[in-house]
């Protein structure tokens, strides 16, 4: 590898706030905040929205998304238009 062109690889904690799961690994990602790890050392921390601890594929739980109910609620609020597309494509 050429020296001087690669970002620094350092220990970083990835924290899934929804599941309360933390993982200490090495990464090049820049972090704004720090956290004290179990060994008493302070590491940069990156908060993630979802990880293997909270993803439905790994946990075996699934969420039911009520798309029909959402569409009906939207139509009740804003009405339904049956005119078709608002804008016609340009010709020529």
N, C-alpha and C positions, 0 to 999 in steps of 0.2 A: 504494500500500500504506500502511496505517496504521503509524505508527512506534510502537515499544515493545511490540508484541504478538508479534513473530516471534522465534524463537530465533536465536542468532548462528550464522552460516554460516562455518565455518573449515576449513582443510585438515586432512584426517585420512587416515591410512594404514590400509587394510583388508588384513589378512594372512591368507592361507590356509595354515595350518600343515602340512596334509597334502601340498600340492603345492609349498610353498616360494615361492608367488607373492605379490607385494605390489602394491598399487595405491594411488597417491596421488590423492585426489580431495577435493572439498569436501563437507562433511556437517554436520548439526546434532547428530549422535549424541554422547553423552558417553562418554569413554574413560578408563579407569583407568590405563593404562600408556603409556609413550612409547617411540619408536624413533628412531634417527638415520637419516635418509634419505640417499640417494646424494650429495646436494649438501652434506651436513654439517649441515643444519638438523634440529632435533629436533621431531617431530610426535607427536600422540596416535595410538595404534594400537588397532585393534579386531580381535581374532582371530575369524575365521569358520570354520565347520566345512566349508563347501563353497563353491566358486566356479566360474567358468567354466574354470579351469585343472584342476579335479579332478572336475567333474561328468561322469558317463558320457555324457550327451547331447552335450556339446561335445567330449569327448576321443575318442569313438568306441569306447571300451571299455565292456564291460558285465560285471556280476557275475551269476553264476548262483546263485540262492537255492534251496537244497535244502529246500523246504517239506515234501516227503513224508518225507524223512529226519528232519527235526525233529519232525514229528508222531509218527512211529514211535518215536523215542527218548523222547519225552514219555510215550507209552503204555506203553513198557517200564518206565520209572521209576515212574510213578504209577498204572498200570493204566488200564483203559478201563471206563467206566460206561455201561451201556446202558439205564439207567432213565429217561432223558429229562431234562427240566428239574428242577432241585432244588426250586424254589419254584413254587407254583401262583399264578396271578393271582387277585386278590381279586374276588369277585363281589358285586355289590350296591351 
